[in-house]
Amino acid sequence: MIWDVTVVCPLEESYVEAAALNAGTVAEIAAVLKSTKYVGLGSRYIFLSTATESLSLINNSATMYLSITGNELH
């Protein structure tokens, strides 16, 4: 598994408009950009794009992954 974490600021000028639409939108945009960056890895690797906003929101796929792995620890 390859895990790439990025933290973005929704107050950055280029993200303000998207951030105003919905909480977490900027994290989702950043996660898609990371997934695009690593599209060439192929099926040999499992790639998880994790993006969080500096104001504490995390993208959906990372939330799901952390929820699943957290449940496996119990």
CHARMM internal coordinates of N, CA and C (Angstrom, degrees):
IC EDIT
DIST 1 N 1 CA 1.4273
DIST 1 CA 1 C 1.5227
ANGL 1 N 1 CA 1 C 109.07
DIST 1 C 2 N 1.3040
ANGL 1 CA 1 C 2 N 115.04
DIHE 1 N 1 CA 1 C 2 N 137.44
DIST 2 N 2 CA 1.4614
ANGL 1 C 2 N 2 CA 122.09
DIHE 1 CA 1 C 2 N 2 CA 175.34
DIST 2 CA 2 C 1.5221
ANGL 2 N 2 CA 2 C 106.50
DIHE 1 C 2 N 2 CA 2 C -115.54
DIST 2 C 3 N 1.3043
ANGL 2 CA 2 C 3 N 115.08
DIHE 2 N 2 CA 2 C 3 N 130.97
DIST 3 N 3 CA 1.4539
ANGL 2 C 3 N 3 CA 120.90
DIHE 2 CA 2 C 3 N 3 CA -176.03
DIST 3 CA 3 C 1.5227
ANGL 3 N 3 CA 3 C 107.53
DIHE 2 C 3 N 3 CA 3 C -126.41
DIST 3 C 4 N 1.3106
ANGL 3 CA 3 C 4 N 116.56
DIHE 3 N 3 CA 3 C 4 N 120.76
DIST 4 N 4 CA 1.4609
ANGL 3 C 4 N 4 CA 121.13
DIHE 3 CA 3 C 4 N 4 CA 178.88
DIST 4 CA 4 C 1.5199
ANGL 4 N 4 CA 4 C 107.82
DIHE 3 C 4 N 4 CA 4 C -116.32
DIST 4 C 5 N 1.3064
ANGL 4 CA 4 C 5 N 115.80
DIHE 4 N 4 CA 4 C 5 N 120.40
DIST 5 N 5 CA 1.4626
ANGL 4 C 5 N 5 CA 121.66
DIHE 4 CA 4 C 5 N 5 CA -177.97
DIST 5 CA 5 C 1.5194
ANGL 5 N 5 CA 5 C 109.47
DIHE 4 C 5 N 5 CA 5 C -106.91
DIST 5 C 6 N 1.3201
ANGL 5 CA 5 C 6 N 115.64
DIHE 5 N 5 CA 5 C 6 N 134.43
DIST 6 N 6 CA 1.4521
ANGL 5 C 6 N 6 CA 120.51
DIHE 5 CA 5 C 6 N 6 CA 174.81
DIST 6 CA 6 C 1.5230
ANGL 6 N 6 CA 6 C 108.90
DIHE 5 C 6 N 6 CA 6 C -133.99
DIST 6 C 7 N 1.3151
ANGL 6 CA 6 C 7 N 115.29
DIHE 6 N 6 CA 6 C 7 N 145.58
DIST 7 N 7 CA 1.4597
ANGL 6 C 7 N 7 CA 121.48
DIHE 6 CA 6 C 7 N 7 CA 176.95
DIST 7 CA 7 C 1.5204
ANGL 7 N 7 CA 7 C 107.22
DIHE 6 C 7 N 7 CA 7 C -117.93
DIST 7 C 8 N 1.3257
ANGL 7 CA 7 C 8 N 115.64
DIHE 7 N 7 CA 7 C 8 N 126.95
DIST 8 N 8 CA 1.4611
ANGL 7 C 8 N 8 CA 120.61
DIHE 7 CA 7 C 8 N 8 CA -179.04
DIST 8 CA 8 C 1.5182
ANGL 8 N 8 CA 8 C 109.68
DIHE 7 C 8 N 8 CA 8 C -121.32
DIST 8 C 9 N 1.3004
ANGL 8 CA 8 C 9 N 115.22
DIHE 8 N 8 CA 8 C 9 N 151.66
DIST 9 N 9 CA 1.4620
ANGL 8 C 9 N 9 CA 121.36
DIHE 8 CA 8 C 9 N 9 CA 178.61
DIST 9 CA 9 C 1.5308
ANGL 9 N 9 CA 9 C 109.09
DIHE 8 C 9 N 9 CA 9 C -102.52
DIST 9 C 10 N 1.3213
ANGL 9 CA 9 C 10 N 117.98
DIHE 9 N 9 CA 9 C 10 N 115.87
DIST 10 N 10 CA 1.4579
ANGL 9 C 10 N 10 CA 120.40
DIHE 9 CA 9 C 10 N 10 CA -179.67
DIST 10 CA 10 C 1.5296
ANGL 10 N 10 CA 10 C 113.07
DIHE 9 C 10 N 10 CA 10 C -68.61
DIST 10 C 11 N 1.3163
ANGL 10 CA 10 C 11 N 116.44
DIHE 10 N 10 CA 10 C 11 N -9.05
DIST 11 N 11 CA 1.4611
ANGL 10 C 11 N 11 CA 120.12
DIHE 10 CA 10 C 11 N 11 CA 178.56
DIST 11 CA 11 C 1.5263
ANGL 11 N 11 CA 11 C 112.53
DIHE 10 C 11 N 11 CA 11 C -90.43
DIST 11 C 12 N 1.3371
ANGL 11 CA 11 C 12 N 116.29
DIHE 11 N 11 CA 11 C 12 N -5.87
DIST 12 N 12 CA 1.4606
ANGL 11 C 12 N 12 CA 120.63
DIHE 11 CA 11 C 12 N 12 CA 176.40
DIST 12 CA 12 C 1.5293
ANGL 12 N 12 CA 12 C 108.31
DIHE 11 C 12 N 12 CA 12 C -62.06
DIST 12 C 13 N 1.3035
ANGL 12 CA 12 C 13 N 116.40
DIHE 12 N 12 CA 12 C 13 N 140.10
DIST 13 N 13 CA 1.4611
ANGL 12 C 13 N 13 CA 121.80
DIHE 12 CA 12 C 13 N 13 CA -173.62
DIST 13 CA 13 C 1.5296
ANGL 13 N 13 CA 13 C 113.39
DIHE 12 C 13 N 13 CA 13 C -50.86
DIST 13 C 14 N 1.3218
ANGL 13 CA 13 C 14 N 117.01
DIHE 13 N 13 CA 13 C 14 N -40.99
DIST 14 N 14 CA 1.4648
ANGL 13 C 14 N 14 CA 120.04
DIHE 13 CA 13 C 14 N 14 CA -177.29
DIST 14 CA 14 C 1.5349
ANGL 14 N 14 CA 14 C 112.71
DIHE 13 C 14 N 14 CA 14 C -72.27
DIST 14 C 15 N 1.3329
ANGL 14 CA 14 C 15 N 118.59
DIHE 14 N 14 CA 14 C 15 N -13.40
DIST 15 N 15 CA 1.4636
ANGL 14 C 15 N 15 CA 121.78
DIHE 14 CA 14 C 15 N 15 CA -178.06
DIST 15 CA 15 C 1.5245
ANGL 15 N 15 CA 15 C 114.35
DIHE 14 C 15 N 15 CA 15 C -110.26
DIST 15 C 16 N 1.3124
ANGL 15 CA 15 C 16 N 118.83
DIHE 15 N 15 CA 15 C 16 N -10.73
DIST 16 N 16 CA 1.4647
ANGL 15 C 16 N 16 CA 121.78
DIHE 15 CA 15 C 16 N 16 CA -172.56
DIST 16 CA 16 C 1.5285
ANGL 16 N 16 CA 16 C 112.05
DIHE 15 C 16 N 16 CA 16 C -55.94
DIST 16 C 17 N 1.3077
ANGL 16 CA 16 C 17 N 117.48
DIHE 16 N 16 CA 16 C 17 N -44.35
DIST 17 N 17 CA 1.4705
ANGL 16 C 17 N 17 CA 120.54
DIHE 16 CA 16 C 17 N 17 CA -178.15
DIST 17 CA 17 C 1.5352
ANGL 17 N 17 CA 17 C 111.10
DIHE 16 C 17 N 17 CA 17 C -63.05
DIST 17 C 18 N 1.3170
ANGL 17 CA 17 C 18 N 116.92
DIHE 17 N 17 CA 17 C 18 N -44.77
DIST 18 N 18 CA 1.4676
ANGL 17 C 18 N 18 CA 120.72
DIHE 17 CA 17 C 18 N 18 CA 178.99
DIST 18 CA 18 C 1.5244
ANGL 18 N 18 CA 18 C 111.08
DIHE 17 C 18 N 18 CA 18 C -66.74
DIST 18 C 19 N 1.3258
ANGL 18 CA 18 C 19 N 116.70
DIHE 18 N 18 CA 18 C 19 N -38.85
DIST 19 N 19 CA 1.4632
ANGL 18 C 19 N 19 CA 121.09
DIHE 18 CA 18 C 19 N 19 CA -179.80
DIST 19 CA 19 C 1.5241
ANGL 19 N 19 CA 19 C 111.39
DIHE 18 C 19 N 19 CA 19 C -64.31
DIST 19 C 20 N 1.3138
ANGL 19 CA 19 C 20 N 116.44
DIHE 19 N 19 CA 19 C 20 N -31.47
DIST 20 N 20 CA 1.4643
ANGL 19 C 20 N 20 CA 120.81
DIHE 19 CA 19 C 20 N 20 CA -179.68
DIST 20 CA 20 C 1.5280
ANGL 20 N 20 CA 20 C 111.87
DIHE 19 C 20 N 20 CA 20 C -70.29
DIST 20 C 21 N 1.3293
ANGL 20 CA 20 C 21 N 117.86
DIHE 20 N 20 CA 20 C 21 N -21.48
DIST 21 N 21 CA 1.4597
ANGL 20 C 21 N 21 CA 121.29
DIHE 20 CA 20 C 21 N 21 CA -179.19
DIST 21 CA 21 C 1.5200
ANGL 21 N 21 CA 21 C 112.40
DIHE 20 C 21 N 21 CA 21 C -70.66
DIST 21 C 22 N 1.3153
ANGL 21 CA 21 C 22 N 116.01
DIHE 21 N 21 CA 21 C 22 N -44.92
DIST 22 N 22 CA 1.4560
ANGL 21 C 22 N 22 CA 120.07
DIHE 21 CA 21 C 22 N 22 CA -174.20
DIST 22 CA 22 C 1.5251
ANGL 22 N 22 CA 22 C 109.90
DIHE 21 C 22 N 22 CA 22 C -165.27
DIST 22 C 23 N 1.3075
ANGL 22 CA 22 C 23 N 117.10
DIHE 22 N 22 CA 22 C 23 N 143.63
DIST 23 N 23 CA 1.4637
ANGL 22 C 23 N 23 CA 120.72
DIHE 22 CA 22 C 23 N 23 CA 175.97
DIST 23 CA 23 C 1.5204
ANGL 23 N 23 CA 23 C 109.17
DIHE 22 C 23 N 23 CA 23 C -63.24
DIST 23 C 24 N 1.3100
ANGL 23 CA 23 C 24 N 117.51
DIHE 23 N 23 CA 23 C 24 N 132.74
DIST 24 N 24 CA 1.4539
ANGL 23 C 24 N 24 CA 122.33
DIHE 23 CA 23 C 24 N 24 CA 178.29
DIST 24 CA 24 C 1.5204
ANGL 24 N 24 CA 24 C 114.73
DIHE 23 C 24 N 24 CA 24 C 92.31
DIST 24 C 25 N 1.3187
ANGL 24 CA 24 C 25 N 117.73
DIHE 24 N 24 CA 24 C 25 N -7.67
DIST 25 N 25 CA 1.4664
ANGL 24 C 25 N 25 CA 121.17
DIHE 24 CA 24 C 25 N 25 CA -178.81
DIST 25 CA 25 C 1.5231
ANGL 25 N 25 CA 25 C 111.54
DIHE 24 C 25 N 25 CA 25 C -59.76
DIST 25 C 26 N 1.2988
ANGL 25 CA 25 C 26 N 117.66
DIHE 25 N 25 CA 25 C 26 N -41.30
DIST 26 N 26 CA 1.4660
ANGL 25 C 26 N 26 CA 121.31
DIHE 25 CA 25 C 26 N 26 CA -177.69
DIST 26 CA 26 C 1.5337
ANGL 26 N 26 CA 26 C 110.11
DIHE 25 C 26 N 26 CA 26 C -66.55
DIST 26 C 27 N 1.3250
ANGL 26 CA 26 C 27 N 117.64
DIHE 26 N 26 CA 26 C 27 N -38.23
DIST 27 N 27 CA 1.4696
ANGL 26 C 27 N 27 CA 120.31
DIHE 26 CA 26 C 27 N 27 CA 176.80
DIST 27 CA 27 C 1.5280
ANGL 27 N 27 CA 27 C 110.39
DIHE 26 C 27 N 27 CA 27 C -63.65
DIST 27 C 28 N 1.3172
ANGL 27 CA 27 C 28 N 117.49
DIHE 27 N 27 CA 27 C 28 N -40.28
DIST 28 N 28 CA 1.4662
ANGL 27 C 28 N 28 CA 120.90
DIHE 27 CA 27 C 28 N 28 CA 178.74
DIST 28 CA 28 C 1.5305
ANGL 28 N 28 CA 28 C 111.13
DIHE 27 C 28 N 28 CA 28 C -65.14
DIST 28 C 29 N 1.3207
ANGL 28 CA 28 C 29 N 117.28
DIHE 28 N 28 CA 28 C 29 N -41.60
DIST 29 N 29 CA 1.4683
ANGL 28 C 29 N 29 CA 121.40
DIHE 28 CA 28 C 29 N 29 CA 177.73
DIST 29 CA 29 C 1.5271
ANGL 29 N 29 CA 29 C 109.84
DIHE 28 C 29 N 29 CA 29 C -60.44
DIST 29 C 30 N 1.3237
ANGL 29 CA 29 C 30 N 116.86
DIHE 29 N 29 CA 29 C 30 N -46.65
DIST 30 N 30 CA 1.4656
ANGL 29 C 30 N 30 CA 121.42
DIHE 29 CA 29 C 30 N 30 CA -179.60
DIST 30 CA 30 C 1.5270
ANGL 30 N 30 CA 30 C 111.00
DIHE 29 C 30 N 30 CA 30 C -63.13
DIST 30 C 31 N 1.3221
ANGL 30 CA 30 C 31 N 118.06
DIHE 30 N 30 CA 30 C 31 N -38.24
DIST 31 N 31 CA 1.4649
ANGL 30 C 31 N 31 CA 121.51
DIHE 30 CA 30 C 31 N 31 CA 179.20
DIST 31 CA 31 C 1.5264
ANGL 31 N 31 CA 31 C 110.99
DIHE 30 C 31 N 31 CA 31 C -65.34
DIST 31 C 32 N 1.3159
ANGL 31 CA 31 C 32 N 117.35
DIHE 31 N 31 CA 31 C 32 N -40.22
DIST 32 N 32 CA 1.4676
ANGL 31 C 32 N 32 CA 121.19
DIHE 31 CA 31 C 32 N 32 CA 177.90
DIST 32 CA 32 C 1.5239
ANGL 32 N 32 CA 32 C 110.21
DIHE 31 C 32 N 32 CA 32 C -64.77
DIST 32 C 33 N 1.3225
ANGL 32 CA 32 C 33 N 117.18
DIHE 32 N 32 CA 32 C 33 N -42.12
DIST 33 N 33 CA 1.4640
ANGL 32 C 33 N 33 CA 120.53
DIHE 32 CA 32 C 33 N 33 CA 178.88
DIST 33 CA 33 C 1.5352
ANGL 33 N 33 CA 33 C 110.94
DIHE 32 C 33 N 33 CA 33 C -61.76
DIST 33 C 34 N 1.3381
ANGL 33 CA 33 C 34 N 117.20
DIHE 33 N 33 CA 33 C 34 N -40.49
DIST 34 N 34 CA 1.4686
ANGL 33 C 34 N 34 CA 120.54
DIHE 33 CA 33 C 34 N 34 CA 178.25
DIST 34 CA 34 C 1.5242
ANGL 34 N 34 CA 34 C 110.39
DIHE 33 C 34 N 34 CA 34 C -66.13
DIST 34 C 35 N 1.3331
ANGL 34 CA 34 C 35 N 117.37
DIHE 34 N 34 CA 34 C 35 N -42.28
DIST 35 N 35 CA 1.4667
ANGL 34 C 35 N 35 CA 120.85
DIHE 34 CA 34 C 35 N 35 CA 179.12
DIST 35 CA 35 C 1.5193
ANGL 35 N 35 CA 35 C 110.72
DIHE 34 C 35 N 35 CA 35 C -60.55
DIST 35 C 36 N 1.3164
ANGL 35 CA 35 C 36 N 116.31
DIHE 35 N 35 CA 35 C 36 N -40.37
DIST 36 N 36 CA 1.4646
ANGL 35 C 36 N 36 CA 121.38
DIHE 35 CA 35 C 36 N 36 CA 177.89
DIST 36 CA 36 C 1.5260
ANGL 36 N 36 CA 36 C 110.70
DIHE 35 C 36 N 36 CA 36 C -63.17
DIST 36 C 37 N 1.3126
ANGL 36 CA 36 C 37 N 116.38
DIHE 36 N 36 CA 36 C 37 N -39.30
DIST 37 N 37 CA 1.4686
ANGL 36 C 37 N 37 CA 121.54
DIHE 36 CA 36 C 37 N 37 CA -179.64
DIST 37 CA 37 C 1.5260
ANGL 37 N 37 CA 37 C 111.52
DIHE 36 C 37 N 37 CA 37 C -61.21
DIST 37 C 38 N 1.3278
ANGL 37 CA 37 C 38 N 117.11
DIHE 37 N 37 CA 37 C 38 N -36.04
DIST 38 N 38 CA 1.4555
ANGL 37 C 38 N 38 CA 121.37
DIHE 37 CA 37 C 38 N 38 CA -174.80
DIST 38 CA 38 C 1.5263
ANGL 38 N 38 CA 38 C 114.05
DIHE 37 C 38 N 38 CA 38 C -105.14
DIST 38 C 39 N 1.3009
ANGL 38 CA 38 C 39 N 118.22
DIHE 38 N 38 CA 38 C 39 N 16.82
DIST 39 N 39 CA 1.4632
ANGL 38 C 39 N 39 CA 121.92
DIHE 38 CA 38 C 39 N 39 CA -177.18
DIST 39 CA 39 C 1.5322
ANGL 39 N 39 CA 39 C 112.21
DIHE 38 C 39 N 39 CA 39 C -59.65
DIST 39 C 40 N 1.2916
ANGL 39 CA 39 C 40 N 118.40
DIHE 39 N 39 CA 39 C 40 N -26.97
DIST 40 N 40 CA 1.4581
ANGL 39 C 40 N 40 CA 122.55
DIHE 39 CA 39 C 40 N 40 CA -177.77
DIST 40 CA 40 C 1.5236
ANGL 40 N 40 CA 40 C 115.25
DIHE 39 C 40 N 40 CA 40 C -78.03
DIST 40 C 41 N 1.3166
ANGL 40 CA 40 C 41 N 119.31
DIHE 40 N 40 CA 40 C 41 N 0.39
DIST 41 N 41 CA 1.4668
ANGL 40 C 41 N 41 CA 121.64
DIHE 40 CA 40 C 41 N 41 CA -178.81
DIST 41 CA 41 C 1.5212
ANGL 41 N 41 CA 41 C 112.95
DIHE 40 C 41 N 41 CA 41 C -66.36
DIST 41 C 42 N 1.3031
ANGL 41 CA 41 C 42 N 117.37
DIHE 41 N 41 CA 41 C 42 N -28.59
DIST 42 N 42 CA 1.4610
ANGL 41 C 42 N 42 CA 120.67
DIHE 41 CA 41 C 42 N 42 CA -179.92
DIST 42 CA 42 C 1.5100
ANGL 42 N 42 CA 42 C 112.33
DIHE 41 C 42 N 42 CA 42 C 79.83
DIST 42 C 43 N 1.3171
ANGL 42 CA 42 C 43 N 115.90
DIHE 42 N 42 CA 42 C 43 N -172.08
DIST 43 N 43 CA 1.4665
ANGL 42 C 43 N 43 CA 121.27
DIHE 42 CA 42 C 43 N 43 CA -174.13
DIST 43 CA 43 C 1.5281
ANGL 43 N 43 CA 43 C 113.55
DIHE 42 C 43 N 43 CA 43 C -84.10
DIST 43 C 44 N 1.3040
ANGL 43 CA 43 C 44 N 116.97
DIHE 43 N 43 CA 43 C 44 N -2.78
DIST 44 N 44 CA 1.4682
ANGL 43 C 44 N 44 CA 119.73
DIHE 43 CA 43 C 44 N 44 CA -179.93
DIST 44 CA 44 C 1.5265
ANGL 44 N 44 CA 44 C 111.93
DIHE 43 C 44 N 44 CA 44 C -69.08
DIST 44 C 45 N 1.3184
ANGL 44 CA 44 C 45 N 116.61
DIHE 44 N 44 CA 44 C 45 N -25.10
DIST 45 N 45 CA 1.4573
ANGL 44 C 45 N 45 CA 122.28
DIHE 44 CA 44 C 45 N 45 CA -177.14
DIST 45 CA 45 C 1.5170
ANGL 45 N 45 CA 45 C 110.65
DIHE 44 C 45 N 45 CA 45 C -118.81
DIST 45 C 46 N 1.3043
ANGL 45 CA 45 C 46 N 115.27
DIHE 45 N 45 CA 45 C 46 N 150.30
DIST 46 N 46 CA 1.4557
ANGL 45 C 46 N 46 CA 121.59
DIHE 45 CA 45 C 46 N 46 CA 168.89
DIST 46 CA 46 C 1.5177
ANGL 46 N 46 CA 46 C 105.82
DIHE 45 C 46 N 46 CA 46 C -100.10
DIST 46 C 47 N 1.3105
ANGL 46 CA 46 C 47 N 116.47
DIHE 46 N 46 CA 46 C 47 N 120.61
DIST 47 N 47 CA 1.4540
ANGL 46 C 47 N 47 CA 120.66
DIHE 46 CA 46 C 47 N 47 CA -177.25
DIST 47 CA 47 C 1.5177
ANGL 47 N 47 CA 47 C 109.83
DIHE 46 C 47 N 47 CA 47 C -108.62
DIST 47 C 48 N 1.3227
ANGL 47 CA 47 C 48 N 116.20
DIHE 47 N 47 CA 47 C 48 N 131.16
DIST 48 N 48 CA 1.4611
ANGL 47 C 48 N 48 CA 122.01
DIHE 47 CA 47 C 48 N 48 CA 175.58
DIST 48 CA 48 C 1.5158
ANGL 48 N 48 CA 48 C 108.35
DIHE 47 C 48 N 48 CA 48 C -120.58
DIST 48 C 49 N 1.3062
ANGL 48 CA 48 C 49 N 114.57
DIHE 48 N 48 CA 48 C 49 N 115.64
DIST 49 N 49 CA 1.4521
ANGL 48 C 49 N 49 CA 120.49
DIHE 48 CA 48 C 49 N 49 CA 176.25
DIST 49 CA 49 C 1.5209
ANGL 49 N 49 CA 49 C 107.69
DIHE 48 C 49 N 49 CA 49 C -89.15
DIST 49 C 50 N 1.3082
ANGL 49 CA 49 C 50 N 116.34
DIHE 49 N 49 CA 49 C 50 N 120.06
DIST 50 N 50 CA 1.4585
ANGL 49 C 50 N 50 CA 121.17
DIHE 49 CA 49 C 50 N 50 CA -179.03
DIST 50 CA 50 C 1.5155
ANGL 50 N 50 CA 50 C 108.88
DIHE 49 C 50 N 50 CA 50 C -118.49
DIST 50 C 51 N 1.3066
ANGL 50 CA 50 C 51 N 114.78
DIHE 50 N 50 CA 50 C 51 N 122.95
DIST 51 N 51 CA 1.4631
ANGL 50 C 51 N 51 CA 120.00
DIHE 50 CA 50 C 51 N 51 CA 178.96
DIST 51 CA 51 C 1.5165
ANGL 51 N 51 CA 51 C 108.92
DIHE 50 C 51 N 51 CA 51 C -131.00
DIST 51 C 52 N 1.2860
ANGL 51 CA 51 C 52 N 115.23
DIHE 51 N 51 CA 51 C 52 N 135.81
DIST 52 N 52 CA 1.4527
ANGL 51 C 52 N 52 CA 120.68
DIHE 51 CA 51 C 52 N 52 CA 176.17
DIST 52 CA 52 C 1.5157
ANGL 52 N 52 CA 52 C 109.01
DIHE 51 C 52 N 52 CA 52 C -130.13
DIST 52 C 53 N 1.2963
ANGL 52 CA 52 C 53 N 115.26
DIHE 52 N 52 CA 52 C 53 N 148.99
DIST 53 N 53 CA 1.4551
ANGL 52 C 53 N 53 CA 119.73
DIHE 52 CA 52 C 53 N 53 CA 176.55
DIST 53 CA 53 C 1.5201
ANGL 53 N 53 CA 53 C 108.17
DIHE 52 C 53 N 53 CA 53 C -89.62
DIST 53 C 54 N 1.3008
ANGL 53 CA 53 C 54 N 115.89
DIHE 53 N 53 CA 53 C 54 N 146.61
DIST 54 N 54 CA 1.4609
ANGL 53 C 54 N 54 CA 120.05
DIHE 53 CA 53 C 54 N 54 CA -178.71
DIST 54 CA 54 C 1.5268
ANGL 54 N 54 CA 54 C 111.44
DIHE 53 C 54 N 54 CA 54 C -63.71
DIST 54 C 55 N 1.3184
ANGL 54 CA 54 C 55 N 116.66
DIHE 54 N 54 CA 54 C 55 N -11.07
DIST 55 N 55 CA 1.4663
ANGL 54 C 55 N 55 CA 120.85
DIHE 54 CA 54 C 55 N 55 CA 176.17
DIST 55 CA 55 C 1.5309
ANGL 55 N 55 CA 55 C 110.44
DIHE 54 C 55 N 55 CA 55 C -98.12
DIST 55 C 56 N 1.3401
ANGL 55 CA 55 C 56 N 116.53
DIHE 55 N 55 CA 55 C 56 N 20.96
DIST 56 N 56 CA 1.4618
ANGL 55 C 56 N 56 CA 124.96
DIHE 55 CA 55 C 56 N 56 CA 168.59
DIST 56 CA 56 C 1.5230
ANGL 56 N 56 CA 56 C 118.19
DIHE 55 C 56 N 56 CA 56 C 88.03
DIST 56 C 57 N 1.3093
ANGL 56 CA 56 C 57 N 120.75
DIHE 56 N 56 CA 56 C 57 N 12.57
DIST 57 N 57 CA 1.4603
ANGL 56 C 57 N 57 CA 120.62
DIHE 56 CA 56 C 57 N 57 CA 175.76
DIST 57 CA 57 C 1.5197
ANGL 57 N 57 CA 57 C 109.62
DIHE 56 C 57 N 57 CA 57 C -96.97
DIST 57 C 58 N 1.3197
ANGL 57 CA 57 C 58 N 116.48
DIHE 57 N 57 CA 57 C 58 N 147.55
DIST 58 N 58 CA 1.4533
ANGL 57 C 58 N 58 CA 122.11
DIHE 57 CA 57 C 58 N 58 CA -179.48
DIST 58 CA 58 C 1.5294
ANGL 58 N 58 CA 58 C 108.18
DIHE 57 C 58 N 58 CA 58 C -125.11
DIST 58 C 59 N 1.3255
ANGL 58 CA 58 C 59 N 117.19
DIHE 58 N 58 CA 58 C 59 N 149.22
DIST 59 N 59 CA 1.4637
ANGL 58 C 59 N 59 CA 120.16
DIHE 58 CA 58 C 59 N 59 CA -176.45
DIST 59 CA 59 C 1.5290
ANGL 59 N 59 CA 59 C 111.61
DIHE 58 C 59 N 59 CA 59 C -69.44
DIST 59 C 60 N 1.3437
ANGL 59 CA 59 C 60 N 116.54
DIHE 59 N 59 CA 59 C 60 N 161.03
DIST 60 N 60 CA 1.4638
ANGL 59 C 60 N 60 CA 122.91
DIHE 59 CA 59 C 60 N 60 CA -172.60
DIST 60 CA 60 C 1.5198
ANGL 60 N 60 CA 60 C 114.16
DIHE 59 C 60 N 60 CA 60 C -61.99
DIST 60 C 61 N 1.3369
ANGL 60 CA 60 C 61 N 118.83
DIHE 60 N 60 CA 60 C 61 N -45.47
DIST 61 N 61 CA 1.4716
ANGL 60 C 61 N 61 CA 119.37
DIHE 60 CA 60 C 61 N 61 CA -176.99
DIST 61 CA 61 C 1.5278
ANGL 61 N 61 CA 61 C 111.25
DIHE 60 C 61 N 61 CA 61 C -65.13
DIST 61 C 62 N 1.3159
ANGL 61 CA 61 C 62 N 117.36
DIHE 61 N 61 CA 61 C 62 N -35.50
DIST 62 N 62 CA 1.4651
ANGL 61 C 62 N 62 CA 120.19
DIHE 61 CA 61 C 62 N 62 CA 177.50
DIST 62 CA 62 C 1.5201
ANGL 62 N 62 CA 62 C 110.86
DIHE 61 C 62 N 62 CA 62 C -69.50
DIST 62 C 63 N 1.3154
ANGL 62 CA 62 C 63 N 117.13
DIHE 62 N 62 CA 62 C 63 N -38.80
DIST 63 N 63 CA 1.4633
ANGL 62 C 63 N 63 CA 121.05
DIHE 62 CA 62 C 63 N 63 CA 177.28
DIST 63 CA 63 C 1.5218
ANGL 63 N 63 CA 63 C 110.02
DIHE 62 C 63 N 63 CA 63 C -60.77
DIST 63 C 64 N 1.3391
ANGL 63 CA 63 C 64 N 116.20
DIHE 63 N 63 CA 63 C 64 N -44.53
DIST 64 N 64 CA 1.4572
ANGL 63 C 64 N 64 CA 120.94
DIHE 63 CA 63 C 64 N 64 CA 179.42
DIST 64 CA 64 C 1.5338
ANGL 64 N 64 CA 64 C 110.78
DIHE 63 C 64 N 64 CA 64 C -62.72
DIST 64 C 65 N 1.3260
ANGL 64 CA 64 C 65 N 116.82
DIHE 64 N 64 CA 64 C 65 N -46.35
DIST 65 N 65 CA 1.4670
ANGL 64 C 65 N 65 CA 121.40
DIHE 64 CA 64 C 65 N 65 CA -179.51
DIST 65 CA 65 C 1.5309
ANGL 65 N 65 CA 65 C 110.71
DIHE 64 C 65 N 65 CA 65 C -61.22
DIST 65 C 66 N 1.3075
ANGL 65 CA 65 C 66 N 116.64
DIHE 65 N 65 CA 65 C 66 N -47.23
DIST 66 N 66 CA 1.4658
ANGL 65 C 66 N 66 CA 120.19
DIHE 65 CA 65 C 66 N 66 CA -178.85
DIST 66 CA 66 C 1.5222
ANGL 66 N 66 CA 66 C 110.89
DIHE 65 C 66 N 66 CA 66 C -65.03
DIST 66 C 67 N 1.3040
ANGL 66 CA 66 C 67 N 117.52
DIHE 66 N 66 CA 66 C 67 N -35.13
DIST 67 N 67 CA 1.4567
ANGL 66 C 67 N 67 CA 121.83
DIHE 66 CA 66 C 67 N 67 CA 176.98
DIST 67 CA 67 C 1.5186
ANGL 67 N 67 CA 67 C 111.23
DIHE 66 C 67 N 67 CA 67 C -65.39
DIST 67 C 68 N 1.3346
ANGL 67 CA 67 C 68 N 116.40
DIHE 67 N 67 CA 67 C 68 N -44.90
DIST 68 N 68 CA 1.4713
ANGL 67 C 68 N 68 CA 120.76
DIHE 67 CA 67 C 68 N 68 CA -179.74
DIST 68 CA 68 C 1.5169
ANGL 68 N 68 CA 68 C 110.69
DIHE 67 C 68 N 68 CA 68 C -66.46
DIST 68 C 69 N 1.3085
ANGL 68 CA 68 C 69 N 118.15
DIHE 68 N 68 CA 68 C 69 N -47.73
DIST 69 N 69 CA 1.4723
ANGL 68 C 69 N 69 CA 120.27
DIHE 68 CA 68 C 69 N 69 CA -177.95
DIST 69 CA 69 C 1.5108
ANGL 69 N 69 CA 69 C 110.66
DIHE 68 C 69 N 69 CA 69 C -68.69
DIST 69 C 70 N 1.3128
ANGL 69 CA 69 C 70 N 117.54
DIHE 69 N 69 CA 69 C 70 N -33.46
DIST 70 N 70 CA 1.4576
ANGL 69 C 70 N 70 CA 120.72
DIHE 69 CA 69 C 70 N 70 CA 176.84
DIST 70 CA 70 C 1.5117
ANGL 70 N 70 CA 70 C 112.09
DIHE 69 C 70 N 70 CA 70 C -64.53
DIST 70 C 71 N 1.3254
ANGL 70 CA 70 C 71 N 116.06
DIHE 70 N 70 CA 70 C 71 N -38.38
DIST 71 N 71 CA 1.4682
ANGL 70 C 71 N 71 CA 120.14
DIHE 70 CA 70 C 71 N 71 CA 178.67
DIST 71 CA 71 C 1.5226
ANGL 71 N 71 CA 71 C 111.50
DIHE 70 C 71 N 71 CA 71 C -68.98
DIST 71 C 72 N 1.3301
ANGL 71 CA 71 C 72 N 117.56
DIHE 71 N 71 CA 71 C 72 N -30.69
DIST 72 N 72 CA 1.4563
ANGL 71 C 72 N 72 CA 120.85
DIHE 71 CA 71 C 72 N 72 CA -179.85
DIST 72 CA 72 C 1.5235
ANGL 72 N 72 CA 72 C 112.16
DIHE 71 C 72 N 72 CA 72 C -72.04
DIST 72 C 73 N 1.3184
ANGL 72 CA 72 C 73 N 116.52
DIHE 72 N 72 CA 72 C 73 N -19.81
DIST 73 N 73 CA 1.4653
ANGL 72 C 73 N 73 CA 119.81
DIHE 72 CA 72 C 73 N 73 CA -179.88
DIST 73 CA 73 C 1.5312
ANGL 73 N 73 CA 73 C 112.18
DIHE 72 C 73 N 73 CA 73 C -77.61
DIST 73 C 74 N 1.2994
ANGL 73 CA 73 C 74 N 117.22
DIHE 73 N 73 CA 73 C 74 N -18.30
DIST 74 N 74 CA 1.4806
ANGL 73 C 74 N 74 CA 120.60
DIHE 73 CA 73 C 74 N 74 CA -177.89
DIST 74 CA 74 C 1.4845
ANGL 74 N 74 CA 74 C 112.42
DIHE 73 C 74 N 74 CA 74 C -86.34
END
COOR INIT
IC SEED 1 N 1 CA 1 C
IC BUILD
